[in-house]
Amino acid sequence: VADILLGKVNPSGRLPYTVYPFDFVTKRSMTDMSLRDNGGITYRYYTGKPLWEFGFGLSYTTFTYTWGNDTKLYNVYTTEEALKEKDSPIQYTVTVKNTGSMD
């Protein structure tokens, strides 16, 4: 608590799941496990407007981030090479900058 009061840490709370609107459950069968069909499911494939998206939350400051040189992050696991070498490490660089007034 002292670290929070002294500004040494930035407390935050983030949702670990997506909150869908009520009509989401009426538009698709509960047994339909396709990630992309019928409007998609999960934070990655859902095409509708969620009530609160995955990672939504509060912070006492603001941040910006930029990815390293590789901009094809969403295709990492869909390439044939990545599937063949599924146990080999994949490494990316992300630069995070505090743009707010709190450290």
Secondary structure as the mmCIF struct_conf table of DSSP 4:
data_model
#
loop_
_struct_conf.conf_type_id
_struct_conf.id
_struct_conf.beg_label_comp_id
_struct_conf.beg_label_asym_id
_struct_conf.beg_label_seq_id
_struct_conf.end_label_comp_id
_struct_conf.end_label_asym_id
_struct_conf.end_label_seq_id
HELX_RH_AL_P HELX_RH_AL_P1 ALA A 2 LEU A 5
TURN_TY1_P TURN_TY1_P1 LEU A 6 GLY A 7
BEND BEND1 LYS A 8 VAL A 9
STRN STRN1 GLY A 13 ARG A 14
BEND BEND2 PRO A 16 TYR A 17
STRN STRN2 VAL A 19 VAL A 19
TURN_TY1_P TURN_TY1_P2 PHE A 22 ASP A 23
HELX_RH_AL_P HELX_RH_AL_P2 PHE A 24 LYS A 27
BEND BEND3 ARG A 28 ARG A 28
TURN_TY1_P TURN_TY1_P3 MET A 30 THR A 31
BEND BEND4 LEU A 35 ASP A 37
TURN_TY1_P TURN_TY1_P4 ASN A 38 GLY A 39
HELX_RH_AL_P HELX_RH_AL_P3 THR A 42 TYR A 45
BEND BEND5 GLY A 48 GLY A 48
BEND BEND6 LEU A 51 LEU A 51
STRN STRN3 TRP A 52 TRP A 52
TURN_TY1_P TURN_TY1_P5 PHE A 54 GLY A 55
STRN STRN4 GLY A 57 LEU A 58
BEND BEND7 TYR A 60 THR A 61
STRN STRN5 PHE A 63 TRP A 67
BEND BEND8 ASN A 69 ASN A 69
HELX_RH_3T_P HELX_RH_3T_P1 LEU A 73 THR A 78
BEND BEND9 THR A 79 THR A 79
HELX_RH_AL_P HELX_RH_AL_P4 GLU A 80 LYS A 84
TURN_TY1_P TURN_TY1_P6 GLU A 85 ASP A 87
BEND BEND10 SER A 88 SER A 88
STRN STRN6 VAL A 94 ASN A 98
BEND BEND11 GLY A 100 SER A 101
#
